[in-house]
Amino acid sequence: MSYTSLKHLPKSVTDHLPHHAQEIYKKAFNSATKEYDEDETAHQVAWSAVEQTYYKNEDGKWVEK
């Protein structure tokens, strides 16, 4: 499964990540689904990609590094 738009991303992504981080997540997830058979692995790859540019601050908000 791949995501065609940001509105189709999981709530755990859309409810917490800023727009740019959602774009990173979507691109990484869609790319990972071409390499891996499991969606769980693709989600892990996508979160890892987000964490390359964003981190969760002490207030629990995802902000750019």
Secondary structure as UniProt FT lines:
FT   HELIX           6..8
FT   HELIX           11..14
FT   TURN            15..16
FT   HELIX           19..35
FT   HELIX           39..53
FT   STRAND          54..56
FT   TURN            58..59
FT   STRAND          62..64
//
